[in-house]
Amino acid sequence: MAKIIENFSGRRNIRLNTDDIINIVREYQNITININNYNDIRYKLDNIELYLPEDI
């Protein structure tokens, strides 16, 4: 699960583990299947919501 690392002097960081990265890549592949055009991929990704669960 993703873990938010507080940074009191700027933006927070999100630590990803291997499973998080694999899940993101899997979602990307599922969403962009059969799309070969860069602009179409960007359009499709701009219109979805992808969430990472936070480690509490």
Backbone hydrogen bonds, N-H to C=O, Kabsch-Sander energy under -0.5 kcal/mol:
donor,donor_aa,acceptor,acceptor_aa,energy
2,A,53,P,-1.4
3,K,15,R,-2.2
5,I,13,N,-3.6
6,E,4,I,-0.6
10,G,7,N,-1.6
13,N,5,I,-2.1
15,R,3,K,-3.4
15,R,13,N,-0.5
21,I,17,N,-1.9
22,I,18,T,-2.5
23,N,19,D,-2.5
24,I,20,D,-2.1
25,V,21,I,-2.5
26,R,22,I,-2.6
27,E,23,N,-2.5
28,Y,24,I,-2.5
29,Q,25,V,-2.6
30,N,26,R,-2.4
31,I,27,E,-2.6
32,T,28,Y,-2.3
33,I,30,N,-0.6
35,I,32,T,-1.9
36,N,34,N,-0.5
41,I,37,N,-2.2
42,R,38,Y,-2.5
43,Y,39,N,-2.4
44,K,40,D,-2.5
45,L,41,I,-2.6
46,D,42,R,-2.4
47,N,43,Y,-0.9
47,N,44,K,-0.6
48,I,45,L,-1.1
55,D,2,A,-3.7
56,I,54,E,-0.5
